[in-house]
Amino acid sequence: MGILSIKRVYDQADSSDGMRILVDRLWPRGISKEKAQLYEWDKDVAPSNELRKWFGHDPEKYEEFQKRYFEELKSSEAAVVFCRKVVTLLADNNVTLVYGAADRQHNNAVVLSSWLGRYSDDCRKWAVGDPLMEKYHDLRWCRPVHEDNELFAMLCLEGQQAGLSWSTVIRKEADIRRAFDGFAIETVAAYTDQKVESLMTEPGIIHNRAKIRSAVNNAKAIRQMILSGRYPSFDSYIWHFTDGKRIIHHPAELSEIPSQDLLSETVSKDMKQQGFTFCGPVIIYSYLQGIGVIDDHLDSCPWKICKQ
């Protein structure tokens, strides 16, 4: 296993540096490519121009800069790719993050190194090796969702998973969303029996008549709920179970994450009373994770939004 380190680009390159990666957004002044001796330049993982200008390498702003930079990294697809790449390189090489700032203690490379140091594949064991699943874990799993159509989409996708693996659903997700008109609630609620039968032959999706009918039924249940005035939106209904708050769990191991709990049982029971189907407590627990009501990222995972 290699060593991850940081080094100012103006310092002499050394063979012990291994793979040298420039992590600044701007090319350092007065340095040629020959002298930099870089493996590559990953400008997309550098702080945004707005954050970089705000910070201005002011030591008094460093703590807040670190927090803001961490947030940018957590929501960046480029950071996901970068993280996997560095972990792969470290299997056989040293890796050095190269930067140009004069301040050796308060700069983005120090923060990036710290973020990478917290990285653990333990939370992603169920996703590692499948790029689509890795992307789902890193950028979507346990992230709060509040848009009604997307909340409906995730409920349908979780229902599609029943008896299958989530990886199967994720691989077919684009085709499923296309076939179901982007899961627009009003559109799906208006599906006819003829439309349901046509979906049974739609290429690329899961051909299960009960699951297709459930999507239509659940769209109608949402529409009826809103029309009745019980709730102004599907978002307000789903999130009222926790008073709009996220439930942050603190598992140290994946084995500590349950398949259902009292909350998912409560939500499941109420949804059934509201006329929803394919909403058992196990499906609903996974659903609550998928829409960010529950955060079950391990505490060692850098993609955990809140550590509190």
C-alpha positions as CSV (number, residue, x, y, z in Angstrom):
1,M,0.0,0.0,0.0
2,G,1.4,3.4,-1.0
3,I,1.6,6.6,1.0
4,L,-0.6,9.6,0.4
5,S,1.2,12.9,0.9
6,I,1.1,16.6,-0.2
7,K,3.8,18.8,-1.5
8,R,4.2,22.3,-2.8
9,V,4.8,22.3,-6.6
10,Y,7.8,24.6,-6.2
11,D,9.6,22.1,-4.1
12,Q,11.9,19.7,-5.9
13,A,10.1,16.6,-7.3
14,D,11.4,13.3,-6.0
15,S,11.0,9.7,-7.0
16,S,9.4,9.0,-3.6
17,D,6.5,11.3,-4.6
18,G,5.2,8.5,-6.8
19,M,2.2,9.7,-8.8
20,R,2.1,13.5,-8.6
21,I,-1.3,15.0,-9.0
22,L,-1.9,18.8,-9.2
23,V,-5.1,19.7,-7.4
24,D,-5.2,23.4,-8.0
25,R,-7.8,25.0,-10.3
26,L,-5.2,27.4,-11.8
27,W,-1.8,26.4,-13.2
28,P,1.0,27.6,-10.8
29,R,2.9,30.6,-12.0
30,G,6.4,30.1,-13.3
31,I,6.3,26.3,-13.3
32,S,6.9,24.3,-16.5
33,K,5.3,21.0,-17.2
34,E,8.7,19.5,-17.2
35,K,9.5,20.8,-13.7
36,A,6.1,19.9,-12.3
37,Q,6.6,16.2,-13.3
38,L,2.9,15.5,-13.0
39,Y,1.0,12.3,-13.4
40,E,-2.1,14.4,-14.1
41,W,-3.8,17.7,-13.3
42,D,-7.2,17.2,-11.6
43,K,-8.5,20.8,-11.5
44,D,-12.1,19.6,-11.2
45,V,-11.5,18.6,-7.6
46,A,-10.2,22.0,-6.6
47,P,-12.4,24.4,-4.7
48,S,-14.9,26.4,-6.8
49,N,-13.7,29.8,-8.0
50,E,-16.2,31.4,-5.6
51,L,-14.9,29.5,-2.6
52,R,-11.3,30.0,-3.6
53,K,-11.8,33.8,-3.9
54,W,-13.7,34.0,-0.6
55,F,-10.9,32.1,1.2
56,G,-8.0,34.0,-0.2
57,H,-5.7,31.8,1.9
58,D,-6.7,33.7,5.1
59,P,-5.8,31.4,8.0
60,E,-8.7,32.9,10.0
61,K,-11.1,31.6,7.4
62,Y,-9.5,28.1,7.1
63,E,-11.8,26.2,9.4
64,E,-14.9,27.5,7.6
65,F,-13.1,27.0,4.3
66,Q,-12.6,23.3,5.2
67,K,-16.3,22.8,6.0
68,R,-17.4,24.4,2.7
69,Y,-14.8,22.6,0.6
70,F,-15.9,19.3,2.2
71,E,-19.5,20.0,1.1
72,E,-18.4,20.7,-2.4
73,L,-16.5,17.4,-2.5
74,K,-19.4,15.4,-1.2
75,S,-21.7,16.6,-4.0
76,S,-19.1,16.4,-6.8
77,E,-19.1,13.6,-9.4
78,A,-15.5,14.6,-10.2
79,A,-14.6,14.0,-6.6
80,V,-16.1,10.5,-6.7
81,V,-14.0,9.6,-9.8
82,F,-10.9,11.2,-8.2
83,C,-11.4,9.3,-4.9
84,R,-11.7,5.9,-6.7
85,K,-8.6,6.7,-8.8
86,V,-6.5,7.7,-5.8
87,V,-7.5,4.6,-3.9
88,T,-6.6,2.5,-6.9
89,L,-3.2,4.2,-7.4
90,L,-2.4,3.8,-3.8
91,A,-2.6,0.0,-4.1
92,D,0.7,0.0,-5.9
93,N,2.2,3.5,-5.7
94,N,2.8,6.5,-3.5
95,V,0.5,9.4,-4.4
96,T,1.4,13.1,-3.9
97,L,-1.1,15.9,-4.0
98,V,0.7,18.9,-5.5
99,Y,-0.4,22.5,-4.8
100,G,0.9,26.0,-5.4
101,A,-0.1,28.0,-2.4
102,A,2.6,29.7,-0.3
103,D,0.9,28.7,3.0
104,R,1.8,25.1,3.6
105,Q,-0.7,24.6,6.4
106,H,-3.8,26.3,5.1
107,N,-4.5,25.3,1.6
108,N,-6.9,23.1,-0.4
109,A,-4.4,20.2,-0.8
110,V,-4.3,19.8,3.0
111,V,-8.1,19.7,3.1
112,L,-8.3,17.3,0.2
113,S,-5.8,15.0,1.8
114,S,-7.8,15.0,5.0
115,W,-10.9,14.2,3.1
116,L,-9.3,11.3,1.2
117,G,-7.9,10.0,4.5
118,R,-11.4,9.7,5.8
119,Y,-12.4,7.7,2.8
120,S,-13.5,4.1,3.4
121,D,-14.9,1.5,1.1
122,D,-16.6,-0.2,4.0
123,C,-19.8,1.7,3.5
124,R,-19.7,1.0,-0.2
125,K,-19.2,-2.7,-0.1
126,W,-22.6,-3.3,-1.6
127,A,-21.6,-1.0,-4.5
128,V,-17.9,-1.4,-5.2
129,G,-17.2,-2.7,-8.7
130,D,-20.4,-1.4,-10.2
131,P,-20.0,2.2,-11.4
132,L,-23.7,2.9,-11.4
133,M,-24.1,1.5,-7.8
134,E,-21.0,3.4,-6.7
135,K,-22.5,6.6,-8.1
136,Y,-25.8,5.9,-6.4
137,H,-24.1,5.4,-3.0
138,D,-21.9,8.5,-3.4
139,L,-24.3,11.0,-4.8
140,R,-27.9,9.8,-4.1
141,W,-28.2,7.4,-1.2
142,C,-29.5,9.1,2.0
143,R,-29.6,12.5,0.2
144,P,-32.8,14.4,1.1
145,V,-35.5,14.5,-1.7
146,H,-38.4,16.9,-1.5
147,E,-39.8,17.1,-5.1
148,D,-43.1,15.2,-5.4
149,N,-42.4,13.5,-8.7
150,E,-39.0,12.3,-7.6
151,L,-40.4,11.0,-4.3
152,F,-43.0,9.1,-6.3
153,A,-40.3,7.8,-8.7
154,M,-38.2,6.5,-5.8
155,L,-41.2,4.8,-4.3
156,C,-41.9,3.1,-7.6
157,L,-38.3,2.1,-8.0
158,E,-38.1,0.6,-4.5
159,G,-41.3,-1.3,-5.4
160,Q,-39.7,-2.6,-8.6
161,Q,-36.9,-4.0,-6.5
162,A,-39.1,-6.4,-4.6
163,G,-37.7,-9.9,-5.1
164,L,-34.8,-8.5,-7.1
165,S,-31.5,-6.7,-6.4
166,W,-31.2,-2.9,-6.3
167,S,-28.4,-3.2,-8.9
168,T,-30.9,-4.7,-11.3
169,V,-33.2,-1.7,-10.8
170,I,-30.3,0.8,-11.1
171,R,-29.1,-0.7,-14.4
172,K,-32.6,-0.4,-15.8
173,E,-33.5,2.9,-14.2
174,A,-33.0,5.1,-17.2
175,D,-35.3,2.9,-19.3
176,I,-37.9,2.6,-16.5
177,R,-38.0,6.4,-16.0
178,R,-38.4,6.8,-19.8
179,A,-41.2,4.2,-20.0
180,F,-43.1,5.7,-17.1
181,D,-42.9,9.3,-18.5
182,G,-40.4,10.5,-15.9
183,F,-42.8,9.4,-13.1
184,A,-44.9,12.5,-13.5
185,I,-47.7,11.7,-11.0
186,E,-50.6,13.1,-12.9
187,T,-49.5,11.3,-16.1
188,V,-49.0,7.9,-14.4
189,A,-52.3,8.2,-12.5
190,A,-54.1,8.5,-15.9
191,Y,-52.6,5.3,-17.3
192,T,-55.2,3.0,-18.7
193,D,-55.3,-0.8,-18.7
194,Q,-54.1,-0.6,-22.3
195,K,-51.1,1.4,-21.3
196,V,-50.3,-1.1,-18.5
197,E,-50.4,-3.9,-21.1
198,S,-48.1,-2.0,-23.4
199,L,-45.6,-1.6,-20.6
200,M,-45.5,-5.4,-20.3
201,T,-43.7,-5.4,-23.7
202,E,-41.6,-2.2,-23.2
203,P,-37.9,-3.1,-23.7
204,G,-35.5,-2.5,-20.9
205,I,-37.9,-2.5,-18.0
206,I,-39.1,-5.0,-15.4
207,H,-42.1,-6.9,-16.8
208,N,-44.1,-7.5,-13.7
209,R,-47.8,-6.6,-14.1
210,A,-48.4,-6.2,-10.3
211,K,-45.5,-3.8,-10.0
212,I,-46.7,-1.7,-13.0
213,R,-50.2,-1.6,-11.6
214,S,-48.9,-0.6,-8.2
215,A,-47.2,2.4,-9.8
216,V,-50.5,3.5,-11.3
217,N,-52.3,2.8,-8.1
218,N,-49.8,4.8,-6.0
219,A,-49.9,7.8,-8.3
220,K,-53.7,7.8,-7.9
221,A,-53.3,7.5,-4.1
222,I,-51.0,10.6,-4.1
223,R,-53.4,12.5,-6.3
224,Q,-56.4,11.6,-4.1
225,M,-54.5,12.6,-0.9
226,I,-53.7,16.0,-2.3
227,L,-57.2,16.6,-3.8
228,S,-58.8,15.6,-0.5
229,G,-56.8,18.3,1.3
230,R,-55.3,15.9,3.8
231,Y,-51.8,17.0,2.7
232,P,-50.8,19.7,0.3
233,S,-48.1,17.6,-1.3
234,F,-46.6,14.1,-1.3
235,D,-43.5,15.7,0.2
236,S,-45.4,17.1,3.2
237,Y,-47.0,13.7,3.8
238,I,-43.7,11.7,3.7
239,W,-41.7,14.1,5.8
240,H,-44.4,14.7,8.4
241,F,-43.5,11.4,10.0
242,T,-40.3,12.9,11.3
243,D,-41.5,16.5,11.5
244,G,-39.4,17.3,8.5
245,K,-36.2,16.2,10.2
246,R,-33.7,13.7,9.0
247,I,-32.9,10.6,11.2
248,I,-29.1,10.4,11.4
249,H,-28.0,6.9,12.5
250,H,-24.4,6.2,13.4
251,P,-23.5,2.7,12.3
252,A,-19.9,1.6,12.5
253,E,-20.5,-1.5,10.4
254,L,-23.0,-2.4,7.6
255,S,-24.2,-5.2,9.8
256,E,-25.6,-2.7,12.2
257,I,-28.1,-1.3,9.6
258,P,-31.5,-2.9,10.0
259,S,-33.8,-3.9,7.2
260,Q,-36.8,-2.2,8.9
261,D,-37.5,-0.3,12.1
262,L,-40.4,1.2,14.1
263,L,-40.4,4.3,11.7
264,S,-40.7,2.2,8.6
265,E,-43.4,0.0,10.2
266,T,-45.4,3.2,11.1
267,V,-45.0,4.7,7.7
268,S,-45.9,1.4,6.0
269,K,-49.0,0.9,8.0
270,D,-50.2,4.5,7.3
271,M,-49.4,4.3,3.6
272,K,-51.5,1.1,3.3
273,Q,-54.4,2.9,5.0
274,Q,-54.0,5.7,2.4
275,G,-54.3,3.1,-0.4
276,F,-50.7,2.5,-1.4
277,T,-49.4,-0.9,-2.4
278,F,-45.9,-2.4,-2.5
279,C,-45.1,-0.5,0.7
280,G,-44.2,-3.1,3.3
281,P,-41.9,-2.0,6.1
282,V,-38.7,-3.5,4.5
283,I,-39.4,-1.6,1.2
284,I,-40.3,1.5,3.1
285,Y,-37.1,1.4,5.2
286,S,-35.0,1.2,2.0
287,Y,-37.2,4.0,0.5
288,L,-36.6,6.3,3.5
289,Q,-32.9,5.7,3.1
290,G,-33.1,6.5,-0.6
291,I,-34.9,9.8,-0.1
292,G,-32.7,10.9,2.8
293,V,-35.2,10.7,5.6
294,I,-32.8,8.2,7.1
295,D,-29.0,8.5,6.8
296,D,-27.4,5.1,7.3
297,H,-23.9,6.0,5.9
298,L,-21.3,4.6,8.2
299,D,-19.6,7.3,10.3
300,S,-16.4,6.6,8.5
301,C,-17.9,7.4,5.1
302,P,-17.0,10.8,3.7
303,W,-20.3,10.9,1.9
304,K,-22.2,11.1,5.2
305,I,-23.9,14.5,5.1
306,C,-24.1,15.0,8.9
307,K,-21.9,13.5,11.5
308,Q,-23.9,14.8,14.5
